[in-house]
C-alpha cells in the first residue's frame, strides 16, 4: 500500500469522543467502509503481507472482522471461517473461553471448519488489548492448525495487545 492510501484511510477514520463510555476516543471505521476505494485499499493492505503465506483459511472475528475477513479470504483464495459469540452457529462447535477485564466470554466456530493441515490468518478490525484475538488463536490451535498471522485494520499500540500475540506475525494497516 502506498503511503497516500494509508494516509487516506487514516484521514477517513472518524474519532468519536466518550464512546462507548466517558474517556474513550473511539476509532469509527464506518467512513472507510462507505468509500469503496478506501474499503478495497484497506482489505488489500490487510491481505498483502500474507499473499505468499499459503493461507488456507481466514478466521474472521465477530462482528466487524466479518467485514474484512470475507474480501481478504477471496483475495487469498482461502476459505472463510466465522468465529462467533456463543449460540450463533448451527452445527457442532469448538469453543474457547477467555477472561475479560470484568468476567469471561467465549468464542465458537464450527468444529469441522479447520483441520490440522490448515494455515490460518486471523482477521479483525481493531487490535486493542489482544484478548479476543488471543482466544481466537487458541481456538484455531485447538484444531491442530498453524497460524500464519494476525491482520488488523487498526492497532491501538498503547494497549499492548501485540505482546499477547507474538511471536506470531502481527500486521496492522494503521497504528495509534
N, C-alpha and C positions, 0 to 999 in steps of 0.2 A: 504494500500500500504506500502511496506517496504521502509525503508529509502534509500536502494540502488536503488530501482526503481525510486523513486523521484529524487535521485541524477543523475541517468542515463538520465532521462527526462530533468533535468536542464542542464546537460552537452551537450545534443543534441540541445537545443535551441541556435540558431545562433544569435549573436548580430551584427547588421548592422549599422555602424555609419552614421549619416547625412541622414537618410531615414525616412520619405519621404521629410524631409527638414533639413537644417543645424541645428545642435544642438540636434537632436533626435537620441537616441540609440534604434533602432527598434529591437524588440524581434521576430525573424523569427521562426515560428513553423514548417516550411517545413521539416527539418530533422527528427522531431518526426513523422510526417505523413509518411515519407519514410521508417521507420523501423516498420514493422508490430508488433513486440513485444512491442515497446515503445508506439505505437498508441493504442494498446489494453490496455496496462497498464494505459495510460492516461485516456482513456474513462472509464475504470473500477474505477479508483480513483475518477473521477468526479461523477460517479453514486453511489458508495458505501455508502456515507453518507446519501443517500436518499432511500435505499433499503426498509426500514420499514416505509416510509412516505406516503404510499398509493397514490403515484403519478399516475394520470390517463392520463395526457398529458405532453409532453415535448415540450416547446416552444423553437425553435432554431432561433437565430437572424442571419439574412443575414450578411455576406455570410459564414464566417468561422465557425460560430455557427452551420451551417448545418452539417459540417464535424463531429462535436462531438455529435450533437443532435440526429442523426439517430441511432448510436450504443447505445447511452445512453437510448433512448426510447425503443429499443429492450431489453436491459438488464433489464429495469424496467417494461417491459410488458405494456407499455403505448403508446398512440397514439402520433404521431409526428405532430406538428403544425409549419409550416414555417412562420416566421414573416419577411416581406419583405419591401423594399423601395416601394414607390407609383408606381402604374401602372403595377405591375408584376404578380398579381393574377387575374385569370379569372372570378371568381364568386363574389357574393355580399361580400363586405368587411367592416370590422370595422377598424377605423383609429384613430390614435392619433398623434398630432403634439407636437414637443418638441423644446426647444431652444438650439442652439449650441453657441459656442463662438462668431461666426460672422454670425448670421442668424437663420433660423429654418429648421427643417427637419420633416419627418413624417415616421411612420411605419404603416403597414397594415397586417391584417390576414383575412382569410375567416370568415365571420360573424357567420357561423354555426360550426366553429371548436372547440369552447369551450362553455360550459354551466355552469350554476350556481353550478352544482353538481361536477364539476371537481376540482381536486387538481393538481396544475401545478408546474413543475420545469422549470425555465428559464435558458437556457444554451447559453454561448458564449465562444469564445476563450480567450479574454482578458477583464479584468475589469480595466478600466483607470479612467476617471472622473465619470463614472456611469450614464451619461445622457441617453445613448441608453437603458441600462438595466432598468433604472427607467421608461422610456417611455414604454418599453415592459410590465413592471409590471402594469402600468396604463391601458394599453390596455387589459390585462388579467382581471384586477379587474372591468373594464367597462362591462364585460360579467357576472359579479357576481361570478366568480370563486375565489378560495382561492389559495394563492401561498405557496407551500411547501418550496421553497427556490430558490436560485440562485447558479449555479455552473459554475466555470470558470477554464480553464487550468492555466492561469496566472493572478495574481493581481499585478498591479503597485501601491503599497501601498502609495507611496509618492504623488499620485494624489488624495487620499482620497475618491475614488468612493464608497467604502463600506459604508461610512456615509450616502450617499443618499439612500441606500437600506435597512439599518437597521430600525426597529428591525427584519425584515425578515432575516431568516438564509442565510448566505453567506459563500460559501466554495470555496477555490481555491487550486489547487494542488501545484502551485509554487507561491511564493511571492518575489517580488523585491522591 
